[in-house]
Amino acid sequence: MDDNKILTLANAERIPMTDTTKMVFEVENLNNASPATVSRCGIIFVSHTDLSWKPLIETWIKDRQEERKMCNPDEGQWAMDLTDKYIEKPGLFDQMLIGYNQVMPTPPVVLITQHLNLITGLLNQYVERAEVIDKPSFERFWLYCMAWAICGLHE
C-alpha cells in the first residue's frame, strides 16, 4: 500500500482504497515485508513471551468488578481458582501441543480471549436479570466455554 491508499498486489494489480477502508492483516512472519510496508501498516509485534494469556483473565475479572457486571461477588476468585485448576496446574496448553492434533494452530492468547468472550456472553443473561449464581453453576459454565473456545480446534 502506498501513500495514495493504493494496494499493489504481487501480480502488479493495483486496487485503490477509499478513505473509509480499514484493513487488518495477521501474518505469521514479516520475511517479505519491506520497511515501507511495516511503517505504513503500523505493525506491532508482541511476543508471546512478553505478554501471556494470564493478564487477560485478570483484566476480565477487574473490568467485570468495576462495571458491576458480576453474577456473584465471588466470581473473580472463582475464575482465578478455575484457571489454576483447569489451565495452569495441568499445563493445558503444553498438553494440547503434545497430545492432540490441532486443526488450526492458535496461540493461547487467542484461545483465552475466545473463552472469555463466550463466558461473558453466557453470563450476560444472569447479569441482566440480576440473578446470582452459585459456584458449581459458574464452574459448569466455565468448563462449557473452555470446551468450545479452547478445545474446539482439535481433532
C-alpha positions, 0 to 999 in steps of 0.5 A: 500500500502506498501513500495514495491508499493504493494496494499493489498486489504481487501480480502488479494489480493495483486496487485503490482504497477509499478513505473509509477502508480499514484493513487488518492483516495477521501474518505469521512472519514479516520475511517479505515485508519491506520497511515501507510496508511495516511503517505504513501498516503500523505493525506491532509485534508482541511476543508471546513471551512478553505478554501471556494469556494470564493478564487477560483473565485478570483484566476480565475479572477487574473490568467485570468488578468495576462495571458491576457486571458480576453474577456473584461477588465471588466470581473473580476468585472463582475464575482465578481458582478455575484457571489454576485448576483447569489451565495452569496446574495441568499445563493445558496448553503444553498438553494440547501441543503434545497430545492432540492434533490441532486443526488450526494452530492458535496461540493461547492468547487467542484461545483465552480471549475466545473463552472469555468472550463466550463466558461473558456472553453466557453470563450476560443473561444472569447479569441482566436479570440480576440473578446470582449464581452459585459456584458449581453453576459458574464452574459448569459454565466455565468448563462449557466455554473452555470446551468450545473456545479452547478445545474446539480446534482439535481433532 
